[in-house]
Amino acid sequence: MTASKFNEFLTSEIDRLDDLLSERESRRKAWINHPQLEYPGLSLVASRSHAPRRELLAEIANQILLERAYAKSDEATSSLIIIPNQSPHAFVRQMLATMSKLDFITIDECAMEDDDWPRLTTGVNLIGVSDDSVQDFEPWLRWEIDPISLDDLLTLISSAEKGTKILVENYHQIQLIADHVGVVSKLRCAAVTNGVFLYIGGGLSHWHEVREKKGMYLSDLADCLAEAVHVADVITILPPEKTKFAAVVFDSRYESPYKGDLASL
């Protein structure tokens, strides 16, 4: 590394500190209570049931949509690839519920109260921005509907443009894994090498509510994800009870985990 390049890194760190002091939203990913990645790498979102991690991943997708919709013409924006657990319908339904500040079940079962309709309208308008810059989703928003093999996912990561966000709703959608040892490391290294932000949802092995203190620990990750403890940049574990994103965040930048509410996306 040249001296001038090193000075560029120093300057960027000073700029980062200035942004944090000014509480600029663009720097939220630098906070320990934020589940998103500040730099390319791997973020694991884990929960006992599927619904909590779907909700969090949908929030991340919503943020990318909003950033893209309202970005200035000269601002860099991210492409988004979503690999949903069931179908795009369920994931979009969650995105709409989250953007409308409604429970998923309210929209899923159409159990709408009078006060819910204005919220739903707002959510639809936010997601369905009609600006010319976002009318054609295809170049930057892609859905992989079927389960994907490990080799195909690695190819998808390597062929994605830098800055792309890839959301894999469920680790078990990654097929043809002969041995889970080394898989997480391969995915994380591929993401870093290609400048991709990779988010993967995963399960937990234990039932937390039977514990007296209801703690959440890295040892609770499903056995197939054990390697993530040593590899992932961020691991967010969501509780079994319905609380608004109270979580435990294990961030590789820090020695101790964060426990509490997540920063608003």
NUGUDREN-809017 format. One line per field, with one value per atom (N, C-alpha, C): atom name; x, y, z; residue number from 0. Coordinates in Angstrom, 2 decimals. Each point is the difference from the previous one (the first is absolute). Layout:
<sites>
name c(CA ...)
u c(X ...)
v c(Y ...)
w c(Z ...)
resi c(NUM ...)
</sites>
This chain:
<sites>
name c(N CA C N CA C N CA C N CA C N CA C N CA C N CA C N CA C N CA C N CA C N CA C N CA C N CA C N CA C N CA C N CA C N CA C N CA C N CA C N CA C N CA C N CA C N CA C N CA C N CA C N CA C N CA C N CA C N CA C N CA C N CA C N CA C N CA C N CA C N CA C N CA C N CA C N CA C N CA C N CA C N CA C N CA C N CA C N CA C N CA C N CA C N CA C N CA C N CA C N CA C N CA C N CA C N CA C N CA C N CA C N CA C N CA C N CA C N CA C N CA C N CA C N CA C N CA C N CA C N CA C N CA C N CA C N CA C N CA C N CA C N CA C N CA C N CA C N CA C N CA C N CA C N CA C N CA C N CA C N CA C N CA C N CA C N CA C N CA C N CA C N CA C N CA C N CA C N CA C N CA C N CA C N CA C N CA C N CA C N CA C N CA C N CA C N CA C N CA C N CA C N CA C N CA C N CA C N CA C N CA C N CA C N CA C N CA C N CA C N CA C N CA C N CA C N CA C N CA C N CA C N CA C N CA C N CA C N CA C N CA C N CA C N CA C N CA C N CA C N CA C N CA C N CA C N CA C N CA C N CA C N CA C N CA C N CA C N CA C N CA C N CA C N CA C N CA C N CA C N CA C N CA C N CA C N CA C N CA C N CA C N CA C N CA C N CA C N CA C N CA C N CA C N CA C N CA C N CA C N CA C N CA C N CA C N CA C N CA C N CA C N CA C N CA C N CA C N CA C N CA C N CA C N CA C N CA C N CA C N CA C N CA C N CA C N CA C N CA C N CA C N CA C N CA C N CA C N CA C N CA C N CA C N CA C N CA C N CA C N CA C N CA C N CA C N CA C N CA C N CA C N CA C N CA C N CA C N CA C N CA C N CA C N CA C N CA C N CA C N CA C N CA C N CA C N CA C N CA C N CA C N CA C N CA C N CA C N CA C N CA C N CA C N CA C N CA C N CA C N CA C N CA C N CA C N CA C N CA C N CA C N CA C N CA C N CA C N CA C N CA C N CA C N CA C N CA C N CA C N CA C N CA C N CA C N CA C N CA C N CA C N CA C N CA C N CA C N CA C N CA C N CA C N CA C N CA C N CA C N CA C N CA C N CA C N CA C N CA C N CA C N CA C N CA C N CA C N CA C N CA C N CA C N CA C N CA C N CA C N CA C N CA C N CA C N CA C N CA C N CA C)
u c(0.85 -0.85 0.88 -0.29 0.77 -0.38 0.88 -0.27 -1.25 -0.19 -1.19 -1.28 0.08 -1.18 -0.31 1.04 -0.21 -0.62 0.44 -0.57 -1.48 -0.36 -1.41 -0.84 0.54 -0.71 -0.16 1.06 -0.07 -1.05 -0.01 -0.97 -1.43 -0.19 -1.35 -0.46 0.93 -0.37 -0.41 0.70 -0.38 -1.39 -0.24 -1.33 -1.07 0.33 -0.96 -0.35 1.01 -0.25 -0.86 0.27 -0.83 -1.45 -0.19 -1.36 -0.71 0.72 -0.60 -0.37 0.86 -0.30 -1.22 -0.15 -1.15 -1.24 0.15 -1.10 -0.62 0.84 -0.49 -0.51 -1.16 -0.63 0.86 0.81 0.82 1.03 0.25 0.99 -0.63 -1.29 -0.65 0.61 0.49 0.55 1.27 0.56 1.20 -0.33 -1.27 -0.40 -0.15 0.36 -0.06 -1.44 -0.95 -1.40 -0.72 0.78 -0.58 0.37 -0.97 0.29 0.59 0.15 0.52 1.52 0.56 1.44 0.48 1.08 0.61 0.84 0.63 0.84 -0.41 0.42 -0.34 0.40 -0.84 0.25 -1.26 -0.10 -1.11 -0.68 -1.31 -0.82 -1.00 -0.03 -0.93 -1.11 -1.25 -1.17 -0.65 -0.01 -0.46 -1.18 -0.91 -1.15 -0.55 -0.74 -0.55 -1.05 -0.93 -1.01 0.40 -0.64 0.39 -0.45 -1.14 -0.62 0.88 0.68 0.79 1.11 0.69 1.08 -0.53 -1.17 -0.61 -0.33 -0.48 -0.35 1.22 1.10 1.21 0.59 0.04 0.53 -0.88 -1.31 -0.90 0.25 0.34 0.34 1.24 0.99 1.21 -0.32 -0.84 -0.41 -0.74 -0.87 -0.74 0.94 1.00 0.93 0.73 0.38 0.69 -0.91 -1.28 -0.96 -0.13 -0.11 -0.16 1.25 1.17 1.24 0.10 -0.40 0.07 -1.00 -1.18 -1.06 0.30 0.61 0.18 1.44 0.85 1.40 0.09 0.96 0.26 0.65 -0.08 0.47 1.48 0.79 1.44 0.40 -0.98 0.30 0.05 0.97 0.09 -1.10 -0.61 -1.07 0.29 -0.65 0.27 -1.01 0.49 -0.90 -0.43 -1.11 -0.56 -0.40 0.46 -0.39 -0.63 -1.23 -0.73 -0.25 0.36 -0.29 -0.99 -1.32 -1.01 -0.17 -0.50 -0.17 -1.13 -1.11 -1.15 -0.22 -0.41 -0.23 0.14 0.14 0.04 -1.24 -1.14 -1.25 0.11 0.47 0.09 1.00 1.12 1.01 -0.48 -0.63 -0.55 -1.11 -0.80 -1.05 0.62 1.15 0.70 0.57 0.56 0.52 -1.09 -1.17 -1.13 -0.48 -0.07 -0.43 0.97 1.29 1.01 -0.02 -0.09 -0.02 -1.27 -1.08 -1.28 -0.13 1.02 -0.03 -1.21 -0.24 -1.07 0.61 -0.70 0.44 -0.20 0.89 -0.10 -1.35 -0.49 -1.26 -1.18 0.12 -1.08 -0.22 1.11 -0.10 -0.20 0.65 -0.09 -1.44 -0.72 -1.38 -1.03 0.48 -0.87 -0.90 0.62 -0.73 0.19 -0.51 0.26 -1.03 0.52 -0.86 -0.06 -0.90 -0.15 1.31 0.73 1.24 1.13 -0.17 1.07 0.06 -1.13 -0.02 0.89 -0.01 0.92 1.47 0.32 1.37 0.38 -0.93 0.25 0.21 -0.80 0.14 1.37 0.45 1.32 1.09 -0.13 0.99 0.07 -1.16 -0.04 0.67 -0.28 0.58 1.52 0.49 1.44 0.72 -0.55 0.64 -0.16 -1.16 -0.29 0.30 1.17 0.37 -0.01 -0.62 -0.19 1.01 1.06 1.02 0.60 0.39 0.53 1.21 0.78 1.24 -0.24 -1.21 -0.25 -1.14 -0.44 -1.09 0.40 1.24 0.47 0.87 -0.58 0.71 1.06 -0.21 0.76 1.52 0.55 1.46 0.61 -0.76 0.61 -0.77 -1.19 -0.75 -0.28 0.54 -0.08 -0.50 -0.85 -0.52 0.48 0.53 0.33 -1.03 -0.99 -1.16 0.30 0.78 0.26 1.19 0.08 1.21 1.22 1.12 1.20 1.13 0.80 1.13 1.11 0.90 1.12 0.84 0.29 0.81 -0.70 -1.32 -0.74 -0.02 -0.09 0.02 1.36 1.06 1.34 0.17 -0.56 0.04 -0.80 -1.16 -0.83 0.75 0.71 0.77 1.13 0.71 1.16 -0.40 -1.22 -0.44 -0.76 -0.30 -0.74 0.91 -0.60 0.80 0.29 1.09 0.41 -1.11 -0.19 -1.02 -1.35 -0.13 -1.27 -0.32 -1.28 -0.49 -0.71 0.41 -0.64 -0.64 -1.30 -0.74 -0.43 0.55 -0.41 -0.87 -1.29 -0.93 0.23 0.48 0.19 1.22 0.92 1.23 -0.29 -1.09 -0.31 -0.49 -0.13 -0.29 1.25 1.16 1.26 0.16 -0.12 -0.03 1.37 0.07 1.17 1.25 -0.18 1.13 0.36 1.12 0.41 0.48 0.70 0.54 -0.12 -0.67 -0.23 1.26 1.02 1.26 0.65 0.30 0.65 -0.95 -1.29 -0.96 -0.15 -0.19 -0.19 1.24 1.16 1.25 0.11 -0.36 0.04 -0.93 -1.20 -0.96 0.48 0.53 0.47 1.18 0.96 1.17 -0.41 -0.96 -0.48 -0.66 -0.77 -0.67 1.01 1.01 1.02 0.78 0.41 0.79 -0.73 -1.32 -0.78 -0.77 0.23 -0.66 -1.49 -0.44 -1.43 -0.36 -1.20 -0.53 -0.98 0.40 -0.76 -0.71 -1.33 -0.81 -0.65 0.15 -0.56 -0.81 -1.22 -0.82 0.27 -0.03 0.27 -0.78 0.03 -0.78 0.82 -0.71 0.61 -0.34 0.84 -0.17 -0.86 -0.07 -0.61 -1.27 -0.80 -1.23 0.29 0.14 0.47 -1.00 -1.28 -0.97 0.01 0.64 0.07 1.11 0.83 1.07 -0.53 0.53 -0.45 0.33 1.20 0.42 -0.27 -0.41 -0.32 1.15 1.20 1.15 0.13 0.79 0.24 1.51 0.48 1.44 0.39 1.29 0.48 -0.09 0.06 -0.11 -1.39 -0.96 -1.35 -0.18 1.00 -0.12 -0.14 -0.76 -0.13 1.39 0.15 1.31 0.65 -0.79 0.55 0.57 -0.33 0.48 1.06 0.49 0.96 1.25 0.40 1.19 -0.15 -1.23 -0.24 0.52 0.10 0.51 1.39 0.80 1.39 0.16 -1.05 0.14 -0.85 -1.25 -0.94 0.44 -0.27 0.32 -1.00 -1.27 -1.05 -0.94 -0.35 -1.02 -1.06 -1.23 -1.12 -0.93 -0.22 -0.91 -1.25 -1.14 -1.28 -0.71 -0.72 -0.64 -1.27 -0.48 -1.22 -1.25 0.00 -1.17 -0.09 -1.20 -0.21 0.34 1.21 0.40 0.57 -0.08 0.41 1.51 0.48 1.40 0.94 -0.45 0.97 0.85 1.31 0.88 1.33 0.80 1.40 0.82 0.91 0.82 1.45 0.55 1.41 0.73 0.74 0.71 1.48 0.62 1.40 0.95 -0.47 0.86 0.13 -0.89 -0.04 0.15 0.49 0.19 -1.33 -0.85 -1.24 -1.20 -1.01 -1.20 -0.86 -0.81 -0.99 -1.32 -0.68 -1.30 -1.01 -1.05 -1.03 -0.73 -0.64 -0.72 0.98 -0.36 0.83 -0.28 1.02 -0.19 -1.01 -0.80 -1.00 0.67 -0.53 0.52 -0.52)
v c(-1.20 1.20 1.25 0.92 1.23 0.94 0.97 0.97 0.81 0.36 0.79 -0.81 -1.31 -0.85 -0.14 -0.13 -0.08 1.28 1.14 1.28 0.10 -0.62 -0.02 -0.74 -1.11 -0.75 0.85 0.70 0.86 1.09 0.61 1.05 -0.53 -1.20 -0.58 -0.30 -0.36 -0.27 1.29 1.08 1.30 0.40 -0.20 0.30 -0.86 -1.26 -0.91 0.49 0.43 0.51 1.25 0.87 1.21 -0.37 -0.99 -0.42 -0.60 -0.79 -0.60 1.06 0.99 1.08 0.79 0.09 0.73 -0.89 -1.27 -0.98 -0.12 -0.05 -0.16 -1.42 -0.12 -1.31 -0.93 0.56 -0.84 -0.80 0.39 -0.69 -0.94 -0.23 -0.85 -1.40 -0.46 -1.35 -0.14 1.14 -0.04 -0.20 0.01 -0.14 -1.46 -0.36 -1.40 -0.50 0.91 -0.44 -0.01 -0.07 -0.06 -1.34 -0.74 -1.34 0.00 1.18 0.04 0.09 -0.33 0.01 1.39 0.44 1.26 -0.20 -1.16 -0.33 -1.37 -0.33 -1.31 -1.14 -1.01 -1.13 -0.81 -0.66 -0.89 0.40 0.14 0.25 -1.14 -0.63 -1.10 0.49 -0.27 0.35 -1.31 -0.27 -1.30 0.16 -0.95 -0.02 -1.42 -0.32 -1.35 -0.26 0.93 -0.10 0.89 -0.22 0.69 1.46 0.31 1.32 1.16 -0.05 1.17 0.36 -1.00 0.34 0.46 -0.51 0.51 1.48 0.38 1.39 0.91 -0.44 0.81 0.11 -1.11 0.04 0.85 -0.01 0.84 1.48 0.33 1.38 0.44 -0.88 0.32 0.22 -0.86 0.16 1.32 0.34 1.26 1.20 -0.04 1.12 0.18 -1.12 0.09 0.59 -0.39 0.56 1.51 0.43 1.43 0.78 -0.55 0.67 0.16 -1.04 0.03 1.01 0.02 0.84 1.48 0.35 1.41 0.47 -0.82 0.39 1.07 0.88 0.99 -0.68 0.65 -0.62 -0.37 0.72 -0.27 -0.88 -0.49 -0.84 -1.47 -0.72 -1.44 -0.73 -0.97 -0.77 -1.49 -0.79 -1.44 -0.79 -1.07 -0.98 -0.98 -0.69 -0.88 -1.33 -1.09 -1.35 -0.68 -0.48 -0.63 -1.47 -0.88 -1.43 -0.34 0.09 -0.17 -1.46 -0.19 -1.35 -0.75 0.68 -0.65 0.51 1.23 0.62 1.50 0.75 1.45 0.57 -0.68 0.53 0.18 -1.03 0.08 1.07 0.09 0.99 1.42 0.20 1.32 0.37 -0.98 0.24 0.51 -0.60 0.44 1.40 0.27 1.34 1.04 -0.33 0.94 0.20 -1.08 0.11 0.86 -0.24 0.75 1.48 0.27 1.39 0.71 -0.74 0.59 0.04 -0.54 -0.08 -0.80 -1.11 -0.93 -1.37 -0.81 -1.37 -0.81 -0.96 -0.85 -0.70 -0.49 -0.75 0.89 1.31 0.92 0.01 0.03 0.00 -1.42 -0.96 -1.38 -0.51 0.35 -0.47 1.09 1.15 1.14 0.34 0.04 0.36 1.49 0.81 1.43 0.76 0.90 0.94 1.30 0.89 1.26 0.80 -0.01 0.77 -0.63 -1.25 -0.69 0.39 0.39 0.29 1.18 1.12 1.08 -0.43 -0.83 -0.50 -0.86 -0.85 -0.85 0.83 1.03 0.89 0.66 0.44 0.61 -1.00 -1.23 -1.03 -0.31 -0.11 -0.26 1.13 1.23 1.15 0.05 -0.40 0.04 -1.09 -1.20 -1.10 0.17 0.45 0.12 1.37 0.55 1.33 0.02 1.01 0.03 0.90 0.38 0.83 -0.72 0.75 -0.61 -0.87 0.35 -0.73 -1.40 -0.31 -1.32 -0.73 0.50 -0.67 -1.38 -0.15 -1.28 -0.66 -0.94 -0.64 -0.99 -0.59 -1.18 0.17 1.14 0.10 -0.06 0.35 0.07 -0.76 -0.50 -0.81 -1.36 -1.03 -1.35 -0.97 -0.93 -1.04 -1.35 -0.81 -1.39 -0.84 -0.51 -0.62 -1.41 -0.77 -1.39 -0.11 -1.10 -0.26 0.05 0.42 0.24 -0.87 -0.54 -0.82 0.90 -0.58 0.78 0.57 -0.80 0.48 1.15 -0.13 1.06 1.29 -0.14 1.19 0.68 -0.79 0.57 0.70 -0.59 0.64 1.29 -0.02 1.19 1.13 -0.34 1.00 0.56 -0.89 0.43 0.83 -0.20 0.73 1.29 0.20 1.20 1.22 1.15 1.22 0.40 0.73 0.40 0.81 -0.25 0.70 -0.69 -1.11 -0.73 -0.59 0.06 -0.65 -1.29 -1.11 -1.29 -0.50 -0.26 -0.47 -1.45 -0.92 -1.41 -0.22 -0.17 -0.02 -1.18 -1.12 -1.19 -0.77 -0.27 -0.72 -1.33 -0.65 -1.33 0.04 1.20 0.10 -0.27 0.04 -0.27 -1.51 -0.53 -1.44 -0.56 -1.33 -0.75 0.34 0.06 0.20 -1.36 -0.55 -1.32 0.06 1.07 0.17 1.47 0.30 1.40 0.70 -0.76 0.62 0.72 1.25 0.79 0.76 -0.32 0.65 1.48 0.30 1.39 0.82 -0.59 0.69 0.31 -0.97 0.22 1.15 0.00 1.04 1.37 0.07 1.28 0.53 -0.88 0.42 0.46 -0.71 0.39 1.38 0.24 1.30 1.12 -0.20 1.03 0.26 -1.07 0.13 0.78 -0.18 0.61 1.24 0.46 1.22 -0.14 -1.18 -0.29 -0.04 0.49 -0.05 -1.18 -1.07 -1.24 -0.19 -0.16 -0.23 -1.38 -0.81 -1.34 -0.22 -0.49 -0.36 -1.43 -0.26 -1.35 -0.32 -1.25 -0.45 -0.14 -0.30 -0.24 -1.41 -0.55 -1.38 -0.15 1.03 -0.15 0.84 -0.35 0.73 0.95 1.27 0.95 0.23 -0.14 0.35 -0.97 -1.17 -0.92 0.40 0.92 0.46 1.04 -0.02 0.96 1.43 0.21 1.36 0.33 -0.98 0.22 0.67 -0.47 0.56 -0.53 0.69 -0.42 -0.06 -1.14 -0.24 -0.54 0.19 -0.51 -1.52 -0.65 -1.46 -0.48 0.92 -0.36 -0.06 0.43 -0.08 -1.46 -0.20 -1.35 -0.57 -1.31 -0.63 0.32 0.07 0.27 1.40 0.88 1.38 0.27 -1.04 0.19 0.76 -0.22 0.65 1.52 0.48 1.44 0.75 -0.68 0.64 0.56 -0.68 0.41 0.79 0.08 0.54 1.25 -0.03 1.08 1.34 1.06 1.35 0.46 -0.34 0.35 -1.19 -0.33 -1.03 0.63 0.04 0.55 -1.15 -0.18 -1.04 0.67 -0.40 0.59 -0.92 0.57 -0.80 -0.68 -1.01 -0.68 0.81 0.85 0.81 1.15 0.53 1.11 1.31 0.47 1.32 0.72 1.30 0.74 -0.02 -1.08 -0.16 0.13 -0.38 -0.20 -1.18 0.10 -1.01 -0.03 -0.99 -0.05 0.06 0.97 0.18 -0.30 -1.00 -0.34 0.61 1.06 0.73 -0.31 -0.48 -0.42 1.14 1.25 1.13 0.21 -0.64 0.26 -1.30 0.13 -1.18 -0.49 0.93 -0.37 0.21 -0.85 0.17 1.16 0.51 1.01 -0.70 0.41 -0.58 1.12 -0.03 1.02 0.20 1.15 0.31 0.33 -0.37 0.33 1.42 0.62 1.33 -0.08 1.03 0.02 -0.06 -0.84 -0.08 1.15)
w c(0.00 0.00 0.00 -0.90 -0.07 1.14 0.26 1.06 -0.30 -1.26 -0.35 0.19 -0.30 0.20 1.49 0.82 1.44 0.52 -0.52 0.42 -0.40 -1.12 -0.40 1.03 0.51 1.05 1.26 0.38 1.18 -0.18 -1.18 -0.28 0.05 -0.55 0.00 1.42 0.89 1.39 0.72 -0.28 0.59 -0.50 -1.30 -0.55 0.65 0.25 0.65 1.40 0.75 1.35 -0.04 -0.96 -0.16 -0.27 -0.87 -0.33 1.21 0.79 1.19 1.03 0.17 0.93 -0.46 -1.31 -0.56 -0.10 0.40 -0.02 -1.39 -1.00 -1.37 -0.21 -0.62 -0.19 -0.84 -0.88 -0.87 0.78 1.24 0.82 1.02 -0.07 0.99 0.06 -1.14 -0.04 0.84 0.42 0.83 1.48 0.35 1.40 0.35 1.22 0.42 0.12 0.18 0.14 -1.34 -1.08 -1.34 -0.63 -0.54 -0.53 -1.40 -0.61 -1.36 -0.02 -1.15 -0.17 -0.42 0.62 -0.42 -1.26 -0.11 -1.14 -0.56 -1.22 -0.57 0.93 0.04 0.87 0.21 1.15 0.30 1.30 -0.06 1.19 0.12 1.17 0.26 0.91 -0.39 0.80 0.43 1.31 0.49 0.96 -0.06 0.90 0.05 1.06 0.12 -1.07 -0.14 -1.06 -1.17 -1.10 -1.23 -0.03 0.60 -0.15 0.44 1.16 0.42 -0.98 -0.55 -0.92 -1.35 -0.40 -1.23 0.15 1.19 0.24 -0.07 0.61 -0.02 -1.39 -0.74 -1.36 -0.91 0.23 -0.78 0.28 1.25 0.33 -0.77 -0.08 -0.75 -1.47 -0.57 -1.41 -0.20 0.93 -0.10 -0.01 0.85 0.06 -1.32 -0.61 -1.29 -1.06 0.00 -0.94 0.18 1.25 0.27 -0.38 0.33 -0.36 -1.51 -0.70 -1.47 -0.57 0.58 -0.54 0.17 1.12 0.32 -0.14 -0.58 -0.20 -1.09 0.16 -1.03 -1.20 -1.12 -1.25 0.04 0.81 0.05 1.18 0.76 1.15 -0.40 0.58 -0.25 0.76 -0.63 0.63 -0.14 0.85 0.04 -0.83 -0.61 -0.60 1.09 -0.22 1.02 -0.62 0.59 -0.40 1.21 -0.16 1.09 -0.34 0.92 -0.14 1.11 -0.29 1.05 0.41 1.21 0.53 -0.69 -0.29 -0.62 -1.41 -0.11 -1.29 0.18 -1.09 0.15 0.68 -0.13 0.56 1.51 0.71 1.45 0.43 -0.70 0.38 -0.29 -1.16 -0.32 0.98 0.40 1.00 1.31 0.36 1.21 -0.19 -1.18 -0.29 0.12 -0.54 0.04 1.44 0.77 1.40 0.79 -0.20 0.73 -0.38 -1.30 -0.45 0.46 0.15 0.43 1.53 0.69 1.48 0.48 -0.69 0.37 0.28 0.78 0.22 -1.28 -0.21 -1.18 -0.07 1.14 0.02 -0.40 0.26 -0.37 -1.51 -0.74 -1.46 -0.52 0.62 -0.46 0.06 1.07 0.17 -0.29 -0.48 -0.30 1.20 1.18 1.22 0.25 -0.91 -0.01 0.83 0.84 0.71 -0.80 0.39 -0.74 -0.02 1.12 0.07 -0.80 -0.39 -0.73 -1.47 -0.57 -1.44 -0.39 0.75 -0.36 0.09 0.99 0.12 -1.20 -0.42 -1.15 -1.26 -0.16 -1.15 -0.01 1.17 0.10 -0.36 0.50 -0.31 -1.48 -0.65 -1.44 -0.77 0.40 -0.69 0.16 1.19 0.24 -0.79 -0.01 -0.73 -1.50 -0.42 -1.43 -0.54 0.37 -0.48 -1.52 -0.58 -1.45 -0.71 0.70 -0.62 -1.20 -1.02 -1.22 0.26 1.03 0.25 0.52 0.47 0.57 -0.72 -1.13 -0.70 -0.49 -0.42 -0.50 1.08 0.73 1.10 -0.48 -1.17 -0.40 0.06 -0.43 0.01 1.40 1.03 1.33 1.08 -0.28 0.96 -0.61 0.63 -0.57 1.06 -0.41 0.88 -0.49 0.92 -0.29 0.74 -0.72 0.63 0.49 -0.74 0.36 0.95 0.77 0.79 -0.90 0.56 -0.80 0.53 -0.90 0.43 0.51 0.78 0.53 -1.13 -1.02 -1.12 -0.73 -0.18 -0.68 0.83 1.32 0.85 -0.04 0.00 -0.12 -1.35 -1.05 -1.32 -0.01 0.66 0.10 0.70 1.07 0.74 -0.86 -0.68 -0.79 -1.22 -0.50 -1.19 0.35 1.27 0.41 -0.03 -0.29 0.02 1.44 0.19 1.34 0.68 1.27 0.75 0.02 -0.74 -0.04 1.37 0.37 1.22 -0.41 0.58 -0.26 1.29 -0.04 1.17 -0.24 0.77 -0.04 1.23 -0.21 1.13 0.93 -0.53 0.82 -0.49 0.91 -0.35 -0.68 0.39 -0.54 -1.44 -0.56 -1.44 -0.83 0.64 -0.70 -0.09 -1.19 -0.22 -0.38 0.00 -0.46 0.82 1.32 0.90 0.59 -0.42 0.48 1.45 0.33 1.35 0.37 1.10 0.37 0.49 0.37 0.44 -1.18 0.18 -1.04 -0.90 0.04 -0.90 0.35 1.27 0.40 -0.32 0.22 -0.32 -1.49 -0.84 -1.45 -0.41 0.57 -0.35 0.45 1.19 0.53 -0.81 -0.31 -0.79 -1.40 -0.60 -1.32 0.05 1.06 0.13 0.15 0.84 0.21 -1.28 -0.67 -1.22 -1.08 -0.08 -1.08 0.44 1.23 0.46 0.20 0.43 0.17 1.48 0.32 1.36 0.06 0.68 0.00 1.34 -0.06 1.20 -0.12 1.04 0.00 1.27 -0.15 1.14 0.41 1.31 0.48 1.26 0.39 1.15 1.27 1.09 1.30 0.46 0.85 0.43 1.25 0.84 1.31 0.14 0.98 0.30 1.15 -0.29 1.01 1.13 -0.30 1.02 1.18 -0.14 1.13 0.97 -0.40 0.88 0.97 1.19 1.01 -0.40 -0.58 -0.35 -1.46 -0.77 -1.41 -0.76 0.24 -0.68 -1.41 -0.82 -1.38 -0.20 -0.46 -0.06 -1.37 -0.34 -1.27 -0.06 1.13 0.03 -0.42 -0.08 -0.40 -1.51 -0.76 -1.46 -0.43 -1.06 -0.55 -0.30 0.16 -0.15 -1.35 -1.04 -1.33 -0.12 0.95 -0.03 1.05 0.66 1.09 -0.46 -1.24 -0.53 -0.04 -0.09 -0.09 1.21 1.14 1.22 -0.24 -0.79 -0.25 -1.29 -0.80 -1.35 -0.25 0.41 -0.36 0.58 -0.73 0.48 1.04 -0.20 0.96 0.14 1.23 0.26 0.88 -0.49 0.75 0.38 1.30 0.48 0.55 -0.53 0.39 0.98 0.96 1.05 -0.49 0.73 -0.41 0.24 1.04 0.27 -0.98 -0.17 -0.92 0.70 -0.21 0.46 -1.21 -0.01 -1.19 -0.17 -0.60 -0.34 1.19 1.22 1.07 -0.42 0.16 -0.59 0.72 -0.37 0.40 -1.29 -0.07 -1.20 0.35 -0.68 0.15 -1.20 0.25 -1.05 0.14 -1.06 0.07 0.34 -0.10 0.33 1.51 0.77 1.44 0.79 1.23 0.86 0.57 0.42 0.67 -0.93 0.11 -0.83 0.48 -0.91 0.35 0.28 1.06 0.35 0.17 -0.78 0.11 -1.31 -0.14 -1.22 -1.12 -1.21 -1.15 -0.46 -0.58 -0.57 -1.12 -0.14 -1.06 -1.35 -0.87 -1.36 -0.84)
resi c(0 0 0 1 1 1 2 2 2 3 3 3 4 4 4 5 5 5 6 6 6 7 7 7 8 8 8 9 9 9 10 10 10 11 11 11 12 12 12 13 13 13 14 14 14 15 15 15 16 16 16 17 17 17 18 18 18 19 19 19 20 20 20 21 21 21 22 22 22 23 23 23 24 24 24 25 25 25 26 26 26 27 27 27 28 28 28 29 29 29 30 30 30 31 31 31 32 32 32 33 33 33 34 34 34 35 35 35 36 36 36 37 37 37 38 38 38 39 39 39 40 40 40 41 41 41 42 42 42 43 43 43 44 44 44 45 45 45 46 46 46 47 47 47 48 48 48 49 49 49 50 50 50 51 51 51 52 52 52 53 53 53 54 54 54 55 55 55 56 56 56 57 57 57 58 58 58 59 59 59 60 60 60 61 61 61 62 62 62 63 63 63 64 64 64 65 65 65 66 66 66 67 67 67 68 68 68 69 69 69 70 70 70 71 71 71 72 72 72 73 73 73 74 74 74 75 75 75 76 76 76 77 77 77 78 78 78 79 79 79 80 80 80 81 81 81 82 82 82 83 83 83 84 84 84 85 85 85 86 86 86 87 87 87 88 88 88 89 89 89 90 90 90 91 91 91 92 92 92 93 93 93 94 94 94 95 95 95 96 96 96 97 97 97 98 98 98 99 99 99 100 100 100 101 101 101 102 102 102 103 103 103 104 104 104 105 105 105 106 106 106 107 107 107 108 108 108 109 109 109 110 110 110 111 111 111 112 112 112 113 113 113 114 114 114 115 115 115 116 116 116 117 117 117 118 118 118 119 119 119 120 120 120 121 121 121 122 122 122 123 123 123 124 124 124 125 125 125 126 126 126 127 127 127 128 128 128 129 129 129 130 130 130 131 131 131 132 132 132 133 133 133 134 134 134 135 135 135 136 136 136 137 137 137 138 138 138 139 139 139 140 140 140 141 141 141 142 142 142 143 143 143 144 144 144 145 145 145 146 146 146 147 147 147 148 148 148 149 149 149 150 150 150 151 151 151 152 152 152 153 153 153 154 154 154 155 155 155 156 156 156 157 157 157 158 158 158 159 159 159 160 160 160 161 161 161 162 162 162 163 163 163 164 164 164 165 165 165 166 166 166 167 167 167 168 168 168 169 169 169 170 170 170 171 171 171 172 172 172 173 173 173 174 174 174 175 175 175 176 176 176 177 177 177 178 178 178 179 179 179 180 180 180 181 181 181 182 182 182 183 183 183 184 184 184 185 185 185 186 186 186 187 187 187 188 188 188 189 189 189 190 190 190 191 191 191 192 192 192 193 193 193 194 194 194 195 195 195 196 196 196 197 197 197 198 198 198 199 199 199 200 200 200 201 201 201 202 202 202 203 203 203 204 204 204 205 205 205 206 206 206 207 207 207 208 208 208 209 209 209 210 210 210 211 211 211 212 212 212 213 213 213 214 214 214 215 215 215 216 216 216 217 217 217 218 218 218 219 219 219 220 220 220 221 221 221 222 222 222 223 223 223 224 224 224 225 225 225 226 226 226 227 227 227 228 228 228 229 229 229 230 230 230 231 231 231 232 232 232 233 233 233 234 234 234 235 235 235 236 236 236 237 237 237 238 238 238 239 239 239 240 240 240 241 241 241 242 242 242 243 243 243 244 244 244 245 245 245 246 246 246 247 247 247 248 248 248 249 249 249 250 250 250 251 251 251 252 252 252 253 253 253 254 254 254 255 255 255 256 256 256 257 257 257 258 258 258 259 259 259 260 260 260 261 261 261 262 262 262 263 263 263 264 264 264)
</sites>
